[in-house]
Amino acid sequence: MINKYIVEKIGRNEISHMSVSLNIALIVSLLTNWQVGLVVGFLAGLTKEISDGLEKNNIFSFRDMFYNAIGLLAALIVLNLL
């Protein structure tokens, strides 16, 4: 029930951006350190948006970048709890 509400309010695409950024940052951080993890997570999201911006009938989305940043912030919180 709550998952459906969250998806309806935020959006499936935005949740995907948060999740991918969070997971990339966590995995890379655990393999290296938190700074590298956050940079790699950020660059993955930025690369995706630049790629989208180069596609015909697609745009670079600052909204998607915002949700990437939320995922990175969540990763930072989780890493500080470990």
MOPAC internal coordinates of N, CA, C and O (Angstrom, degrees):
PM7 1SCF
backbone

  N    0.0000 0     0.00 0     0.00 0    0    0    0
  C    1.4491 1     0.00 0     0.00 0    1    0    0
  C    1.5342 1   110.78 1     0.00 0    2    1    0
  O    1.2310 1   120.70 1   129.56 1    3    2    1
  N    1.3337 1   116.27 1   -50.44 1    3    2    1
  C    1.4623 1   118.67 1  -179.36 1    5    3    2
  C    1.5246 1   111.29 1   -67.78 1    6    5    3
  O    1.2310 1   120.16 1   145.54 1    7    6    5
  N    1.3510 1   117.30 1   -34.46 1    7    6    5
  C    1.4630 1   119.89 1   178.43 1    9    7    6
  C    1.5176 1   111.31 1   -62.28 1   10    9    7
  O    1.2310 1   120.35 1   137.59 1   11   10    9
  N    1.3257 1   116.93 1   -42.41 1   11   10    9
  C    1.4642 1   121.23 1   178.61 1   13   11   10
  C    1.5254 1   109.94 1   -62.10 1   14   13   11
  O    1.2310 1   120.27 1   138.15 1   15   14   13
  N    1.3229 1   117.09 1   -41.85 1   15   14   13
  C    1.4596 1   121.75 1   179.22 1   17   15   14
  C    1.5310 1   110.63 1   -62.29 1   18   17   15
  O    1.2310 1   120.51 1   135.21 1   19   18   17
  N    1.3255 1   116.63 1   -44.79 1   19   18   17
  C    1.4655 1   121.03 1  -179.58 1   21   19   18
  C    1.5265 1   110.35 1   -63.33 1   22   21   19
  O    1.2310 1   120.16 1   134.87 1   23   22   21
  N    1.3269 1   117.30 1   -45.13 1   23   22   21
  C    1.4626 1   120.96 1   179.88 1   25   23   22
  C    1.5182 1   110.38 1   -62.54 1   26   25   23
  O    1.2310 1   120.10 1   139.19 1   27   26   25
  N    1.3262 1   117.42 1   -40.81 1   27   26   25
  C    1.4705 1   120.33 1   179.55 1   29   27   26
  C    1.5235 1   111.60 1   -66.71 1   30   29   27
  O    1.2310 1   119.88 1   142.27 1   31   30   29
  N    1.3239 1   117.84 1   -37.73 1   31   30   29
  C    1.4663 1   120.96 1  -177.28 1   33   31   30
  C    1.5227 1   113.13 1   -80.18 1   34   33   31
  O    1.2310 1   120.10 1   139.79 1   35   34   33
  N    1.3120 1   117.41 1   -40.21 1   35   34   33
  C    1.4716 1   120.88 1  -176.18 1   37   35   34
  C    1.5212 1   111.27 1   -94.96 1   38   37   35
  O    1.2310 1   120.23 1   130.83 1   39   38   37
  N    1.3014 1   117.16 1   -49.17 1   39   38   37
  C    1.4634 1   121.43 1  -178.59 1   41   39   38
  C    1.5175 1   111.32 1   115.09 1   42   41   39
  O    1.2310 1   121.15 1   -37.00 1   43   42   41
  N    1.3059 1   115.42 1   143.00 1   43   42   41
  C    1.4664 1   122.25 1  -178.15 1   45   43   42
  C    1.5362 1   111.02 1   -63.08 1   46   45   43
  O    1.2310 1   119.92 1   137.20 1   47   46   45
  N    1.3198 1   117.75 1   -42.80 1   47   46   45
  C    1.4654 1   121.59 1  -179.83 1   49   47   46
  C    1.5267 1   111.14 1   -61.89 1   50   49   47
  O    1.2310 1   120.51 1   136.39 1   51   50   49
  N    1.3237 1   116.62 1   -43.61 1   51   50   49
  C    1.4524 1   120.65 1  -178.32 1   53   51   50
  C    1.5318 1   111.13 1   -66.61 1   54   53   51
  O    1.2310 1   120.76 1   140.35 1   55   54   53
  N    1.3278 1   116.15 1   -39.65 1   55   54   53
  C    1.4624 1   120.03 1   177.04 1   57   55   54
  C    1.5288 1   109.75 1   -63.77 1   58   57   55
  O    1.2310 1   120.27 1   142.08 1   59   58   57
  N    1.3309 1   117.10 1   -37.92 1   59   58   57
  C    1.4676 1   120.50 1   177.08 1   61   59   58
  C    1.5204 1   111.15 1   -62.24 1   62   61   59
  O    1.2310 1   120.33 1   136.77 1   63   62   61
  N    1.3276 1   116.98 1   -43.23 1   63   62   61
  C    1.4627 1   120.38 1   179.01 1   65   63   62
  C    1.5240 1   111.00 1   -62.11 1   66   65   63
  O    1.2310 1   120.20 1   135.95 1   67   66   65
  N    1.3356 1   117.23 1   -44.05 1   67   66   65
  C    1.4629 1   120.06 1   178.09 1   69   67   66
  C    1.5253 1   111.15 1   -62.02 1   70   69   67
  O    1.2310 1   120.95 1   134.21 1   71   70   69
  N    1.3124 1   115.78 1   -45.79 1   71   70   69
  C    1.4628 1   121.10 1  -176.22 1   73   71   70
  C    1.5214 1   112.31 1   -64.69 1   74   73   71
  O    1.2310 1   120.40 1   134.74 1   75   74   73
  N    1.3212 1   116.85 1   -45.26 1   75   74   73
  C    1.4679 1   119.71 1  -178.61 1   77   75   74
  C    1.5269 1   110.47 1   -65.92 1   78   77   75
  O    1.2310 1   120.05 1   135.05 1   79   78   77
  N    1.3170 1   117.52 1   -44.95 1   79   78   77
  C    1.4710 1   119.97 1   178.55 1   81   79   78
  C    1.5214 1   111.25 1   -61.71 1   82   81   79
  O    1.2310 1   120.56 1   136.21 1   83   82   81
  N    1.3231 1   116.54 1   -43.79 1   83   82   81
  C    1.4557 1   121.55 1   178.11 1   85   83   82
  C    1.5225 1   110.97 1   -58.98 1   86   85   83
  O    1.2310 1   120.35 1   130.44 1   87   86   85
  N    1.3118 1   116.93 1   -49.56 1   87   86   85
  C    1.4699 1   120.53 1  -176.71 1   89   87   86
  C    1.5192 1   113.10 1   -67.49 1   90   89   87
  O    1.2310 1   120.31 1   137.88 1   91   90   89
  N    1.3267 1   117.02 1   -42.12 1   91   90   89
  C    1.4714 1   119.23 1   177.71 1   93   91   90
  C    1.5319 1   109.62 1   -60.90 1   94   93   91
  O    1.2310 1   120.73 1   132.08 1   95   94   93
  N    1.3288 1   116.20 1   -47.92 1   95   94   93
  C    1.4682 1   119.70 1  -178.49 1   97   95   94
  C    1.5244 1   111.59 1   -61.55 1   98   97   95
  O    1.2310 1   120.30 1   137.73 1   99   98   97
  N    1.3330 1   117.04 1   -42.27 1   99   98   97
  C    1.4674 1   119.60 1  -179.63 1  101   99   98
  C    1.5208 1   112.06 1   -65.44 1  102  101   99
  O    1.2310 1   120.52 1   132.49 1  103  102  101
  N    1.3199 1   116.62 1   -47.51 1  103  102  101
  C    1.4662 1   120.07 1  -177.52 1  105  103  102
  C    1.5220 1   111.37 1   -63.05 1  106  105  103
  O    1.2310 1   120.83 1   131.71 1  107  106  105
  N    1.3315 1   116.02 1   -48.29 1  107  106  105
  C    1.4713 1   119.27 1  -179.10 1  109  107  106
  C    1.5338 1   110.14 1   -65.55 1  110  109  107
  O    1.2310 1   120.26 1   141.97 1  111  110  109
  N    1.3253 1   117.10 1   -38.03 1  111  110  109
  C    1.4720 1   120.19 1   178.73 1  113  111  110
  C    1.5159 1   111.75 1   -62.62 1  114  113  111
  O    1.2310 1   120.61 1   139.10 1  115  114  113
  N    1.3135 1   116.45 1   -40.90 1  115  114  113
  C    1.4626 1   119.55 1   179.98 1  117  115  114
  C    1.5238 1   112.13 1   -69.30 1  118  117  115
  O    1.2310 1   120.72 1   152.99 1  119  118  117
  N    1.3300 1   116.23 1   -27.01 1  119  118  117
  C    1.4607 1   120.16 1   178.17 1  121  119  118
  C    1.5249 1   112.82 1   -85.70 1  122  121  119
  O    1.2310 1   120.36 1   153.68 1  123  122  121
  N    1.3290 1   116.93 1   -26.32 1  123  122  121
  C    1.4700 1   121.09 1  -178.10 1  125  123  122
  C    1.5300 1   108.51 1  -126.21 1  126  125  123
  O    1.2310 1   120.37 1    79.11 1  127  126  125
  N    1.3207 1   116.90 1  -100.89 1  127  126  125
  C    1.4602 1   122.20 1   174.44 1  129  127  126
  C    1.5285 1   109.15 1  -148.66 1  130  129  127
  O    1.2310 1   120.45 1    -9.09 1  131  130  129
  N    1.3291 1   116.74 1   170.91 1  131  130  129
  C    1.4657 1   119.70 1  -172.06 1  133  131  130
  C    1.5284 1   113.11 1   -66.23 1  134  133  131
  O    1.2310 1   120.25 1   147.46 1  135  134  133
  N    1.3366 1   117.12 1   -32.54 1  135  134  133
  C    1.4621 1   119.16 1  -179.52 1  137  135  134
  C    1.5301 1   111.03 1   -65.86 1  138  137  135
  O    1.2310 1   120.92 1   134.20 1  139  138  137
  N    1.3128 1   115.84 1   -45.80 1  139  138  137
  C    1.4674 1   120.44 1   178.74 1  141  139  138
  C    1.5238 1   109.29 1   -63.83 1  142  141  139
  O    1.2310 1   120.11 1   138.47 1  143  142  141
  N    1.3204 1   117.39 1   -41.53 1  143  142  141
  C    1.4626 1   121.13 1   179.44 1  145  143  142
  C    1.5202 1   112.91 1   -58.84 1  146  145  143
  O    1.2310 1   120.78 1   135.11 1  147  146  145
  N    1.3334 1   116.12 1   -44.89 1  147  146  145
  C    1.4624 1   119.39 1  -179.92 1  149  147  146
  C    1.5283 1   111.86 1   -68.49 1  150  149  147
  O    1.2310 1   120.55 1   140.83 1  151  150  149
  N    1.3165 1   116.55 1   -39.17 1  151  150  149
  C    1.4706 1   119.69 1   178.61 1  153  151  150
  C    1.5226 1   110.86 1   -65.06 1  154  153  151
  O    1.2310 1   120.21 1   135.09 1  155  154  153
  N    1.3256 1   117.21 1   -44.91 1  155  154  153
  C    1.4683 1   120.62 1   179.98 1  157  155  154
  C    1.5348 1   109.90 1   -64.68 1  158  157  155
  O    1.2310 1   120.24 1   138.12 1  159  158  157
  N    1.3348 1   117.15 1   -41.88 1  159  158  157
  C    1.4638 1   120.38 1   177.04 1  161  159  158
  C    1.5164 1   111.92 1   -60.94 1  162  161  159
  O    1.2310 1   120.61 1   136.81 1  163  162  161
  N    1.3402 1   116.44 1   -43.19 1  163  162  161
  C    1.4657 1   120.78 1   178.04 1  165  163  162
  C    1.5222 1   111.40 1   -64.05 1  166  165  163
  O    1.2310 1   120.63 1   133.54 1  167  166  165
  N    1.3289 1   116.40 1   -46.46 1  167  166  165
  C    1.4637 1   120.04 1  -178.43 1  169  167  166
  C    1.5240 1   112.47 1   -65.42 1  170  169  167
  O    1.2310 1   120.07 1   147.34 1  171  170  169
  N    1.3255 1   117.46 1   -32.66 1  171  170  169
  C    1.4655 1   120.13 1   176.59 1  173  171  170
  C    1.5272 1   110.04 1   -63.84 1  174  173  171
  O    1.2310 1   120.28 1   134.49 1  175  174  173
  N    1.3334 1   117.06 1   -45.51 1  175  174  173
  C    1.4635 1   120.55 1   178.31 1  177  175  174
  C    1.5097 1   112.24 1   -66.01 1  178  177  175
  O    1.2310 1   120.43 1   138.66 1  179  178  177
  N    1.3220 1   116.78 1   -41.34 1  179  178  177
  C    1.4653 1   120.91 1   179.05 1  181  179  178
  C    1.5232 1   110.89 1   -63.89 1  182  181  179
  O    1.2310 1   120.39 1   136.48 1  183  182  181
  N    1.3231 1   116.86 1   -43.52 1  183  182  181
  C    1.4643 1   121.45 1   178.70 1  185  183  182
  C    1.5255 1   110.67 1   -60.42 1  186  185  183
  O    1.2310 1   120.65 1   137.79 1  187  186  185
  N    1.3251 1   116.35 1   -42.21 1  187  186  185
  C    1.4699 1   120.72 1   178.88 1  189  187  186
  C    1.5228 1   110.32 1   -61.54 1  190  189  187
  O    1.2310 1   120.10 1   135.76 1  191  190  189
  N    1.3127 1   117.41 1   -44.24 1  191  190  189
  C    1.4671 1   120.39 1  -178.34 1  193  191  190
  C    1.5311 1   111.92 1   -69.99 1  194  193  191
  O    1.2310 1   120.09 1   142.39 1  195  194  193
  N    1.3147 1   117.44 1   -37.61 1  195  194  193
  C    1.4691 1   119.87 1   176.14 1  197  195  194
  C    1.5214 1   109.28 1   -63.67 1  198  197  195
  O    1.2310 1   120.66 1   137.53 1  199  198  197
  N    1.3185 1   116.35 1   -42.47 1  199  198  197
  C    1.4664 1   121.01 1   177.21 1  201  199  198
  C    1.5297 1   110.78 1   -60.33 1  202  201  199
  O    1.2310 1   120.63 1   135.88 1  203  202  201
  N    1.3318 1   116.39 1   -44.12 1  203  202  201
  C    1.4671 1   119.84 1   177.19 1  205  203  202
  C    1.5232 1   111.05 1   -60.31 1  206  205  203
  O    1.2310 1   120.79 1   138.76 1  207  206  205
  N    1.3319 1   116.09 1   -41.24 1  207  206  205
  C    1.4624 1   120.47 1  -179.16 1  209  207  206
  C    1.5147 1   113.26 1   -65.04 1  210  209  207
  O    1.2310 1   120.03 1   155.19 1  211  210  209
  N    1.3100 1   117.54 1   -24.81 1  211  210  209
  C    1.4646 1   121.37 1   179.46 1  213  211  210
  C    1.5292 1   112.51 1   -85.45 1  214  213  211
  O    1.2310 1   120.40 1   165.84 1  215  214  213
  N    1.3438 1   116.84 1   -14.16 1  215  214  213
  C    1.4584 1   120.47 1   179.97 1  217  215  214
  C    1.5278 1   110.35 1   -77.75 1  218  217  215
  O    1.2310 1   121.19 1   -32.93 1  219  218  217
  N    1.3125 1   115.33 1   147.07 1  219  218  217
  C    1.4613 1   120.39 1   176.18 1  221  219  218
  C    1.5340 1   108.30 1   -67.61 1  222  221  219
  O    1.2310 1   120.52 1   -41.89 1  223  222  221
  N    1.3063 1   116.62 1   138.11 1  223  222  221
  C    1.4725 1   123.79 1   179.58 1  225  223  222
  C    1.5243 1   113.11 1    62.44 1  226  225  223
  O    1.2310 1   120.20 1  -150.18 1  227  226  225
  N    1.3238 1   117.23 1    29.82 1  227  226  225
  C    1.4527 1   121.82 1   176.81 1  229  227  226
  C    1.5234 1   107.68 1  -137.97 1  230  229  227
  O    1.2310 1   119.93 1   -15.58 1  231  230  229
  N    1.3216 1   117.74 1   164.42 1  231  230  229
  C    1.4639 1   120.94 1  -177.05 1  233  231  230
  C    1.5295 1   110.95 1  -136.66 1  234  233  231
  O    1.2310 1   121.22 1   -21.24 1  235  234  233
  N    1.3277 1   115.26 1   158.76 1  235  234  233
  C    1.4604 1   121.96 1   167.19 1  237  235  234
  C    1.5237 1   105.41 1   -73.22 1  238  237  235
  O    1.2310 1   119.94 1   -54.63 1  239  238  237
  N    1.3361 1   117.73 1   125.37 1  239  238  237
  C    1.4604 1   121.30 1  -175.13 1  241  239  238
  C    1.5227 1   111.32 1  -108.25 1  242  241  239
  O    1.2310 1   121.27 1   -66.40 1  243  242  241
  N    1.3297 1   115.18 1   113.60 1  243  242  241
  C    1.4589 1   119.55 1   175.63 1  245  243  242
  C    1.5269 1   110.32 1   -69.66 1  246  245  243
  O    1.2310 1   120.46 1   152.46 1  247  246  245
  N    1.3268 1   116.73 1   -27.54 1  247  246  245
  C    1.4693 1   120.56 1   175.49 1  249  247  246
  C    1.5350 1   109.90 1   -62.79 1  250  249  247
  O    1.2310 1   120.54 1   134.79 1  251  250  249
  N    1.3244 1   116.57 1   -45.21 1  251  250  249
  C    1.4640 1   120.34 1   177.49 1  253  251  250
  C    1.5221 1   111.04 1   -62.40 1  254  253  251
  O    1.2310 1   120.06 1   140.66 1  255  254  253
  N    1.3249 1   117.49 1   -39.34 1  255  254  253
  C    1.4622 1   120.74 1   178.13 1  257  255  254
  C    1.5291 1   110.83 1   -64.56 1  258  257  255
  O    1.2310 1   120.49 1   144.31 1  259  258  257
  N    1.3286 1   116.67 1   -35.69 1  259  258  257
  C    1.4544 1   120.76 1   176.38 1  261  259  258
  C    1.5273 1   109.94 1   -60.65 1  262  261  259
  O    1.2310 1   120.48 1   134.29 1  263  262  261
  N    1.3298 1   116.69 1   -45.71 1  263  262  261
  C    1.4605 1   120.02 1  -179.41 1  265  263  262
  C    1.5316 1   111.84 1   -71.68 1  266  265  263
  O    1.2310 1   120.01 1   151.60 1  267  266  265
  N    1.3276 1   117.58 1   -28.40 1  267  266  265
  C    1.4680 1   119.87 1   170.54 1  269  267  266
  C    1.5311 1   109.28 1   -61.37 1  270  269  267
  O    1.2310 1   120.74 1   136.43 1  271  270  269
  N    1.3203 1   116.20 1   -43.57 1  271  270  269
  C    1.4668 1   121.03 1  -179.67 1  273  271  270
  C    1.5262 1   111.35 1   -64.12 1  274  273  271
  O    1.2310 1   120.08 1   142.26 1  275  274  273
  N    1.3307 1   117.45 1   -37.74 1  275  274  273
  C    1.4661 1   120.74 1   176.82 1  277  275  274
  C    1.5351 1   109.35 1   -61.95 1  278  277  275
  O    1.2310 1   120.26 1   138.51 1  279  278  277
  N    1.3279 1   117.11 1   -41.49 1  279  278  277
  C    1.4630 1   120.94 1   177.02 1  281  279  278
  C    1.5141 1   111.90 1   -62.53 1  282  281  279
  O    1.2310 1   120.31 1   140.09 1  283  282  281
  N    1.3280 1   117.02 1   -39.91 1  283  282  281
  C    1.4715 1   120.80 1   178.40 1  285  283  282
  C    1.5239 1   110.90 1   -67.63 1  286  285  283
  O    1.2310 1   120.53 1   141.48 1  287  286  285
  N    1.3103 1   116.59 1   -38.52 1  287  286  285
  C    1.4657 1   120.33 1   176.33 1  289  287  286
  C    1.5295 1   110.22 1   -63.34 1  290  289  287
  O    1.2310 1   120.37 1   137.70 1  291  290  289
  N    1.3249 1   116.91 1   -42.30 1  291  290  289
  C    1.4665 1   120.60 1   177.39 1  293  291  290
  C    1.5201 1   110.46 1   -61.72 1  294  293  291
  O    1.2310 1   120.17 1   139.71 1  295  294  293
  N    1.3424 1   117.28 1   -40.29 1  295  294  293
  C    1.4676 1   120.85 1   177.69 1  297  295  294
  C    1.5226 1   110.81 1   -61.87 1  298  297  295
  O    1.2310 1   120.68 1   137.96 1  299  298  297
  N    1.3006 1   116.30 1   -42.04 1  299  298  297
  C    1.4702 1   120.49 1   179.33 1  301  299  298
  C    1.5221 1   110.69 1   -62.71 1  302  301  299
  O    1.2310 1   120.42 1   139.66 1  303  302  301
  N    1.3134 1   116.80 1   -40.34 1  303  302  301
  C    1.4678 1   120.73 1   178.35 1  305  303  302
  C    1.5204 1   110.27 1   -64.29 1  306  305  303
  O    1.2310 1   120.47 1   133.63 1  307  306  305
  N    1.3353 1   116.71 1   -46.37 1  307  306  305
  C    1.4699 1   120.65 1  -179.95 1  309  307  306
  C    1.5239 1   110.15 1   -61.90 1  310  309  307
  O    1.2310 1   120.31 1   135.96 1  311  310  309
  N    1.3191 1   117.02 1   -44.04 1  311  310  309
  C    1.4634 1   120.35 1  -179.13 1  313  311  310
  C    1.5286 1   111.64 1   -63.31 1  314  313  311
  O    1.2310 1   120.01 1   146.74 1  315  314  313
  N    1.3137 1   117.59 1   -33.26 1  315  314  313
  C    1.4681 1   119.94 1   177.80 1  317  315  314
  C    1.5156 1   112.41 1   -73.81 1  318  317  315
  O    1.2310 1   120.53 1   160.31 1  319  318  317
  N    1.3307 1   116.59 1   -19.69 1  319  318  317
  C    1.4627 1   120.60 1   177.29 1  321  319  318
  C    1.5258 1   112.34 1   -84.36 1  322  321  319
  O    1.2310 1   120.52 1   162.36 1  323  322  321
  N    1.3442 1   116.60 1   -17.64 1  323  322  321
  C    1.4668 1   120.01 1  -179.13 1  325  323  322
  C    1.5110 1   111.96 1   -77.28 1  326  325  323
  O    1.2310 1   120.10 1   180.00 1  327  326  325

